[in-house]
Amino acid sequence: MVAKIISGKSIRGILHYNENKVNQGEAYLLLASGFAGETDKMDFSQKLNRFKHLTDLNAKVKTNALHISLNFHLDDQPGDEKLQQISLDYMEQIGIGDQPFLVYRHLDSAHPHIHIVTTNIQRDGTRLDLHDIGKKRSEPARKALEIKYGLIRAEGQQSQIREKLERLTYGERPTKSAIANIVTRVLQEYAYSSFADYKTLLEHFGVLADRGNPESEMFKKNGLQYFALDVAGKPKGVPIKASSIYRKPTMASLEKRYEKNAVKKKASRQEFKKILDSVLVKPRACSMESFSKTLNKQQISTIFRKSEAGNLYGITYIDHRQKIIFNGSELGKAYSAKAITERLEQNAVFSQGKKQLQKQYTPLQSISGTPENTALNPGHILDILTKADHEANLTLPRRKKKCRKGKKQVQEITL
């Protein structure tokens, strides 16, 4: 089980996010603790007012909302009753059990998970101390609940809990939900240092980030909207405003992340160049296609930018393991589209030359009639060479020795 706690300044926004999921058929209310009456008949306003009654008691506290998600392994399939008990136990162990809270079971991902909505303002108007709540209270609670309920432990299992982010398939699921899921994941997980980076990432996953025409009011007001893309890369359906998505992936929000992401990219640049070098030294990487396929095996996507005439002028790399996007120009001249092309061409020339040499020379094994695929040890090779030399001597005609008369005469006189 993985627990994630996010504090916020808008209990309305958190509640609205979960209620929207319910309206879209992607979630349902699982539990309401601290609410009077029949909760299944309560509307949005009634739920919000229960929290607002508390937050109004201490208007000075701006960060007064909590959004908690509990995520379970794919092999964990807890029923609703078990999830209700886990929710109650978890809230009790982190010290918020007396607060009113709502628990929603979400159905928008493969792994089971629930979302909990609450506030940190108590009935007497005091604020609950949430400092380091994750490490000091949530982690011990998580580990205890894994043992108590027989859940698969979180250590080493995060990759199983959060499934791989896939490209949007238009029409497969509600458009807004599909767009919001991809945008939120890219916004939070990937390191991009410009809007161009961010836009390229989203297009890779089938979403278009659109600022509008530079002369439009939307562009001038720093607005942003999102479209789903079809298989041909064309925008489809109705655009979704950035402000209507829960995480608010607006231009203002993006710009706050650029500097921090740039630092992460810089720290990973040398390591990423080593990966490219390790691929480029392989003779088999002798075309853009083979280069791209080899990188893809290492979870690195390549995006080739071409002119209208079809000429390659740029390469963008997306490292899905490190969650970083790089343009070739960021890595240096040696990794530009032109330089990469030249290095691949050199590999192609080397590979072709090697094939020509193999055709010209007969394998050593053929001397003795040994099959080419047979592995030979050093002793075996020596036997073959000795045998070959001996056979050659037998077949060559022997030359008669010439008698050196002068030398013989001298010897006779001397004696």
CORGIVEN-V873080 format. One record per residue. RES is the residue in one small letter. PSI is psi in radians with two decimals (NA if undefined). OMEGA is omega in whole degrees, 0 to 359 (* if undefined). Layout:
res=RES psi=PSI omega=OMEGA
res=RES psi=PSI omega=OMEGA
//
This chain:
res=m psi=2.38 omega=176
res=v psi=2.22 omega=179
res=a psi=2.37 omega=179
res=k psi=2.19 omega=182
res=i psi=2.19 omega=179
res=i psi=2.15 omega=176
res=s psi=2.57 omega=182
res=g psi=3.11 omega=182
res=k psi=0.07 omega=183
res=s psi=1.72 omega=176
res=i psi=-0.52 omega=177
res=r psi=-0.78 omega=182
res=g psi=-0.74 omega=180
res=i psi=-0.75 omega=179
res=l psi=-0.72 omega=180
res=h psi=-0.72 omega=180
res=y psi=-0.85 omega=182
res=n psi=-0.66 omega=178
res=e psi=-0.59 omega=176
res=n psi=-0.71 omega=177
res=k psi=-0.69 omega=179
res=v psi=-0.80 omega=180
res=n psi=-0.52 omega=180
res=q psi=0.02 omega=179
res=g psi=0.31 omega=183
res=e psi=0.15 omega=178
res=a psi=2.87 omega=173
res=y psi=2.69 omega=181
res=l psi=2.12 omega=184
res=l psi=-0.62 omega=185
res=l psi=2.50 omega=174
res=a psi=1.91 omega=182
res=s psi=2.27 omega=179
res=g psi=0.28 omega=178
res=f psi=2.39 omega=179
res=a psi=2.70 omega=176
res=g psi=-3.01 omega=181
res=e psi=1.84 omega=187
res=t psi=-0.48 omega=181
res=d psi=-0.21 omega=179
res=k psi=0.01 omega=180
res=m psi=2.44 omega=177
res=d psi=-3.13 omega=183
res=f psi=-0.80 omega=184
res=s psi=-0.71 omega=180
res=q psi=-0.69 omega=178
res=k psi=-0.76 omega=181
res=l psi=-0.72 omega=182
res=n psi=-0.52 omega=179
res=r psi=-0.72 omega=178
res=f psi=-0.70 omega=183
res=k psi=-0.58 omega=178
res=h psi=-0.63 omega=180
res=l psi=-0.79 omega=183
res=t psi=-0.50 omega=178
res=d psi=-0.32 omega=180
res=l psi=-0.35 omega=180
res=n psi=1.35 omega=184
res=a psi=-0.31 omega=181
res=k psi=-0.47 omega=181
res=v psi=1.98 omega=182
res=k psi=-0.69 omega=178
res=t psi=1.62 omega=189
res=n psi=0.21 omega=182
res=a psi=2.54 omega=179
res=l psi=2.36 omega=177
res=h psi=1.95 omega=184
res=i psi=2.36 omega=174
res=s psi=2.37 omega=175
res=l psi=2.08 omega=186
res=n psi=2.34 omega=185
res=f psi=2.71 omega=179
res=h psi=2.67 omega=180
res=l psi=-0.55 omega=181
res=d psi=-0.20 omega=174
res=d psi=2.18 omega=178
res=q psi=1.16 omega=181
res=p psi=2.44 omega=177
res=g psi=3.04 omega=182
res=d psi=-0.73 omega=181
res=e psi=-0.73 omega=179
res=k psi=-0.70 omega=179
res=l psi=-0.64 omega=177
res=q psi=-0.77 omega=181
res=q psi=-0.70 omega=178
res=i psi=-0.72 omega=180
res=s psi=-0.83 omega=181
res=l psi=-0.77 omega=180
res=d psi=-0.77 omega=182
res=y psi=-0.83 omega=181
res=m psi=-0.62 omega=179
res=e psi=-0.76 omega=184
res=q psi=-0.45 omega=178
res=i psi=0.08 omega=173
res=g psi=0.37 omega=181
res=i psi=0.29 omega=183
res=g psi=-0.46 omega=181
res=d psi=-0.18 omega=180
res=q psi=2.61 omega=173
res=p psi=2.39 omega=178
res=f psi=2.67 omega=178
res=l psi=2.43 omega=179
res=v psi=2.17 omega=179
res=y psi=2.37 omega=172
res=r psi=2.13 omega=181
res=h psi=2.55 omega=183
res=l psi=0.28 omega=188
res=d psi=0.12 omega=178
res=s psi=2.81 omega=182
res=a psi=-0.66 omega=183
res=h psi=2.57 omega=178
res=p psi=2.40 omega=176
res=h psi=2.66 omega=179
res=i psi=2.71 omega=177
res=h psi=2.38 omega=181
res=i psi=2.29 omega=181
res=v psi=2.24 omega=179
res=t psi=-3.12 omega=177
res=t psi=2.72 omega=180
res=n psi=0.20 omega=176
res=i psi=2.17 omega=185
res=q psi=3.05 omega=184
res=r psi=-0.44 omega=178
res=d psi=0.10 omega=178
res=g psi=-0.10 omega=180
res=t psi=2.75 omega=182
res=r psi=2.31 omega=175
res=l psi=2.36 omega=179
res=d psi=2.04 omega=183
res=l psi=0.16 omega=182
res=h psi=2.17 omega=177
res=d psi=0.56 omega=182
res=i psi=-0.55 omega=181
res=g psi=-0.89 omega=184
res=k psi=-0.75 omega=188
res=k psi=-0.59 omega=185
res=r psi=-0.74 omega=184
res=s psi=-0.77 omega=182
res=e psi=-0.84 omega=177
res=p psi=-0.67 omega=180
res=a psi=-0.75 omega=180
res=r psi=-0.85 omega=182
res=k psi=-0.67 omega=180
res=a psi=-0.69 omega=181
res=l psi=-0.55 omega=177
res=e psi=-0.70 omega=180
res=i psi=-0.80 omega=184
res=k psi=-0.72 omega=185
res=y psi=0.14 omega=176
res=g psi=0.68 omega=181
res=l psi=2.67 omega=176
res=i psi=2.31 omega=185
res=r psi=2.61 omega=186
res=a psi=-0.53 omega=183
res=e psi=2.13 omega=178
res=g psi=0.09 omega=184
res=q psi=0.07 omega=183
res=q psi=-0.66 omega=182
res=s psi=-0.46 omega=179
res=q psi=-0.51 omega=182
res=i psi=-0.74 omega=179
res=r psi=1.88 omega=186
res=e psi=2.81 omega=181
res=k psi=2.42 omega=179
res=l psi=2.11 omega=182
res=e psi=2.78 omega=178
res=r psi=2.45 omega=178
res=l psi=2.34 omega=174
res=t psi=1.92 omega=186
res=y psi=2.26 omega=178
res=g psi=-0.14 omega=183
res=e psi=-0.57 omega=178
res=r psi=2.94 omega=181
res=p psi=2.26 omega=188
res=t psi=-0.83 omega=183
res=k psi=-0.76 omega=180
res=s psi=-0.73 omega=181
res=a psi=-0.76 omega=179
res=i psi=-0.82 omega=182
res=a psi=-0.68 omega=180
res=n psi=-0.83 omega=181
res=i psi=-0.80 omega=181
res=v psi=-0.77 omega=181
res=t psi=-0.74 omega=180
res=r psi=-0.80 omega=180
res=v psi=-0.75 omega=180
res=l psi=-0.78 omega=187
res=q psi=-0.55 omega=190
res=e psi=-0.53 omega=187
res=y psi=2.64 omega=178
res=a psi=1.93 omega=178
res=y psi=2.47 omega=185
res=s psi=0.23 omega=177
res=s psi=2.88 omega=178
res=f psi=-0.59 omega=178
res=a psi=-0.73 omega=176
res=d psi=-0.87 omega=183
res=y psi=-0.77 omega=180
res=k psi=-0.75 omega=179
res=t psi=-0.74 omega=178
res=l psi=-0.84 omega=182
res=l psi=-0.70 omega=179
res=e psi=-0.60 omega=176
res=h psi=-0.55 omega=180
res=f psi=0.23 omega=173
res=g psi=0.43 omega=179
res=v psi=2.40 omega=178
res=l psi=2.19 omega=174
res=a psi=2.02 omega=188
res=d psi=2.19 omega=178
res=r psi=-0.10 omega=182
res=g psi=3.07 omega=177
res=n psi=2.43 omega=179
res=p psi=-0.38 omega=179
res=e psi=-0.09 omega=184
res=s psi=2.79 omega=178
res=e psi=-0.64 omega=180
res=m psi=-0.77 omega=180
res=f psi=-0.77 omega=182
res=k psi=-0.54 omega=180
res=k psi=0.21 omega=178
res=n psi=0.62 omega=180
res=g psi=2.88 omega=181
res=l psi=2.39 omega=176
res=q psi=2.84 omega=185
res=y psi=2.45 omega=176
res=f psi=2.68 omega=168
res=a psi=2.57 omega=178
res=l psi=2.48 omega=176
res=d psi=-3.04 omega=184
res=v psi=-0.40 omega=179
res=a psi=0.00 omega=180
res=g psi=0.36 omega=180
res=k psi=2.44 omega=179
res=p psi=2.42 omega=180
res=k psi=2.60 omega=174
res=g psi=-2.91 omega=183
res=v psi=2.39 omega=179
res=p psi=2.62 omega=179
res=i psi=2.15 omega=179
res=k psi=2.47 omega=180
res=a psi=-0.64 omega=183
res=s psi=-0.29 omega=181
res=s psi=-0.13 omega=178
res=i psi=2.44 omega=189
res=y psi=-0.80 omega=183
res=r psi=0.00 omega=179
res=k psi=1.11 omega=179
res=p psi=1.07 omega=180
res=t psi=3.01 omega=178
res=m psi=-0.69 omega=180
res=a psi=-0.71 omega=180
res=s psi=-0.70 omega=180
res=l psi=-0.81 omega=184
res=e psi=-0.47 omega=178
res=k psi=-0.37 omega=184
res=r psi=-0.31 omega=187
res=y psi=-0.85 omega=184
res=e psi=-0.78 omega=180
res=k psi=-0.73 omega=179
res=n psi=-0.60 omega=179
res=a psi=-0.65 omega=178
res=v psi=-0.75 omega=179
res=k psi=-0.72 omega=180
res=k psi=-0.73 omega=180
res=k psi=-0.70 omega=181
res=a psi=-0.44 omega=183
res=s psi=-0.06 omega=188
res=r psi=-0.84 omega=183
res=q psi=-0.73 omega=180
res=e psi=-0.67 omega=180
res=f psi=-0.65 omega=178
res=k psi=-0.59 omega=177
res=k psi=-0.64 omega=178
res=i psi=-0.78 omega=179
res=l psi=-0.75 omega=180
res=d psi=-0.70 omega=181
res=s psi=-0.49 omega=177
res=v psi=-0.70 omega=184
res=l psi=-0.38 omega=179
res=v psi=-0.16 omega=179
res=k psi=2.19 omega=180
res=p psi=-0.50 omega=181
res=r psi=-0.39 omega=177
res=a psi=1.40 omega=185
res=c psi=0.24 omega=175
res=s psi=2.83 omega=179
res=m psi=-0.60 omega=180
res=e psi=-0.85 omega=180
res=s psi=-0.63 omega=177
res=f psi=-0.83 omega=181
res=s psi=-0.73 omega=181
res=k psi=-0.71 omega=180
res=t psi=-0.73 omega=178
res=l psi=-0.65 omega=181
res=n psi=-0.58 omega=177
res=k psi=-0.37 omega=178
res=q psi=0.36 omega=179
res=q psi=0.65 omega=176
res=i psi=2.09 omega=179
res=s psi=2.49 omega=177
res=t psi=2.34 omega=177
res=i psi=2.03 omega=182
res=f psi=2.19 omega=179
res=r psi=2.14 omega=184
res=k psi=2.66 omega=177
res=s psi=3.02 omega=179
res=e psi=-0.49 omega=179
res=a psi=-0.08 omega=179
res=g psi=0.16 omega=180
res=n psi=2.32 omega=180
res=l psi=2.22 omega=179
res=y psi=-0.08 omega=179
res=g psi=2.67 omega=176
res=i psi=2.36 omega=175
res=t psi=2.39 omega=181
res=y psi=2.37 omega=175
res=i psi=1.94 omega=179
res=d psi=1.85 omega=185
res=h psi=-0.23 omega=176
res=r psi=-0.84 omega=179
res=q psi=-0.17 omega=180
res=k psi=0.94 omega=182
res=i psi=2.52 omega=175
res=i psi=2.34 omega=179
res=f psi=2.42 omega=166
res=n psi=2.58 omega=180
res=g psi=-0.64 omega=181
res=s psi=-0.46 omega=179
res=e psi=-0.41 omega=185
res=l psi=-0.23 omega=180
res=g psi=2.90 omega=184
res=k psi=-0.57 omega=182
res=a psi=-0.21 omega=182
res=y psi=0.28 omega=175
res=s psi=2.91 omega=180
res=a psi=-0.72 omega=181
res=k psi=-0.79 omega=182
res=a psi=-0.71 omega=179
res=i psi=-0.75 omega=179
res=t psi=-0.78 omega=180
res=e psi=-0.71 omega=180
res=r psi=-0.65 omega=178
res=l psi=-0.65 omega=178
res=e psi=-0.68 omega=177
res=q psi=-0.71 omega=177
res=n psi=-0.69 omega=180
res=a psi=-0.74 omega=179
res=v psi=-0.78 omega=180
res=f psi=-0.78 omega=181
res=s psi=-0.70 omega=179
res=q psi=-0.72 omega=178
res=g psi=-0.67 omega=180
res=k psi=-0.69 omega=179
res=k psi=-0.68 omega=180
res=q psi=-0.73 omega=179
res=l psi=-0.68 omega=181
res=q psi=-0.57 omega=179
res=k psi=-0.58 omega=186
res=q psi=-0.56 omega=186
res=y psi=2.35 omega=179
res=t psi=2.34 omega=179
res=p psi=2.56 omega=182
res=l psi=-0.63 omega=184
res=q psi=-0.48 omega=184
res=s psi=-0.30 omega=179
res=i psi=-0.69 omega=183
res=s psi=0.07 omega=181
res=g psi=0.18 omega=180
res=t psi=2.37 omega=178
res=p psi=2.53 omega=186
res=e psi=-0.51 omega=184
res=n psi=-0.08 omega=182
res=t psi=2.27 omega=179
res=a psi=2.29 omega=181
res=l psi=2.39 omega=174
res=n psi=2.88 omega=183
res=p psi=-0.69 omega=180
res=g psi=-0.66 omega=179
res=h psi=-0.75 omega=179
res=i psi=-0.74 omega=180
res=l psi=-0.71 omega=178
res=d psi=-0.74 omega=181
res=i psi=-0.79 omega=180
res=l psi=-0.73 omega=180
res=t psi=-0.77 omega=179
res=k psi=-0.74 omega=181
res=a psi=-0.70 omega=181
res=d psi=-0.71 omega=180
res=h psi=-0.77 omega=180
res=e psi=-0.63 omega=180
res=a psi=-0.68 omega=180
res=n psi=-0.60 omega=180
res=l psi=-0.58 omega=185
res=t psi=-0.32 omega=181
res=l psi=2.39 omega=179
res=p psi=2.47 omega=180
res=r psi=2.36 omega=178
res=r psi=2.36 omega=179
res=k psi=2.49 omega=179
res=k psi=2.33 omega=177
res=k psi=2.45 omega=180
res=c psi=2.20 omega=180
res=r psi=1.61 omega=187
res=k psi=-0.75 omega=182
res=g psi=-0.78 omega=182
res=k psi=-0.66 omega=181
res=k psi=-0.72 omega=180
res=q psi=-0.74 omega=181
res=v psi=-0.73 omega=181
res=q psi=-0.70 omega=181
res=e psi=-0.70 omega=179
res=i psi=-0.70 omega=181
res=t psi=-0.74 omega=180
res=l psi=NA omega=*
//
